[in-house]
Amino acid sequence: MVLDYRRLVTTISTEKREILSKKLVDLILTSKNDDRMPNQLANAMLYHWQHDALKSESGMAVLLETVLLLEPEKTFNALEELQMTDIAKQVKRR
């Protein structure tokens, strides 16, 4: 099953996106698994970062896809920590 990141992001409130985006960026920056990230995804993330658009729907979709590639378990924990258990369940099923 392929996860539709954009559709998933629409279920996250705007208020939670700011907190979640910061947490996901931290996970990405501290990951030791950066070799798993495809160039296209890295470029998309940098583009959104440079345009201060990581909290937008498309920016959050890129962040989620990236962090799930690099640190899936830490991502699930972060989502649950932020009381986003429905989102965590959806990404675990992918």
N, C-alpha and C positions, 0 to 999 in steps of 0.2 A: 504494500500500500504506500502510495506517495502522499506525503503531507503537503497540503496547500497552505503554505506559510502566510500568504496574504489574507486568506479567509480566516485563518486562526487569529491573526493580529486584530482583525475587526472586532473580536470578542473581548479584547483587552481595553479597559477604560483609559482615557487620555491621562488621567492622574497616575495610574499605575505604570504607564509606558515610560515616564521619566525615570522612575525608580528602577524599573526593570532594565531599561537601556543602560543605565550606569552600571548595574550589577553584571550585565552580559558583557559589556566592554571590559570590565575588570577581569572577568573570566577569560576572555579572548587574549588580553594583553599578558596575562600571567601563565597562559597555557604553554606547556612544553611540547605540544602536538601540532605546532604551526606547519609542519611538513604535510599535514593532511589537507590544508586549505588550498583549493584550486585558485589559480591566478585571477580568474574571472570573478570569483566571490570576493577575493581580497580587494580587487579594484572597485567593486560595487560598494563594499563597506567603506573604503577610503573616500569614494565620491560622496556618499551620504554624510560622512564625518566632516569633510571639508565644507559642505553646504549646510551644516548644522541641521541635518534632516534624519538623524538616527531615530528620533521619536515619531517620525511619520510612519504611515502604514508600510510603505516600501522599505524604509530604513529598518524598522523593527523586523520585517520579514527577512531581510539580509542578516541582521544580527542573530536571529533565532536559528536560521539555517547554518550560519558559521559556527556558532557556539555548540550546536548539537553535533556537528562534525568533530569539533575539537575536544569538547568536554561534556559528553552526554549526561553522565551521572551528576556532575556538579550543576548542570543546567536544571535537571529534575529537582535537585535539592533547593536551588535558588527559587524556582517557581513555587515549590511547596512552602518555603520560608516566607514568601510574599503572599501566602494564602491564595495561590492561583492553582489549586489542585485540579480543577477541570482542564486547564491548559496542560498541566503536567501529565495527566492521564492521556490526553490526546497525542502528545508527542511521544509518550512511551509506546503507544500502539503502532506507531509508524513502522 
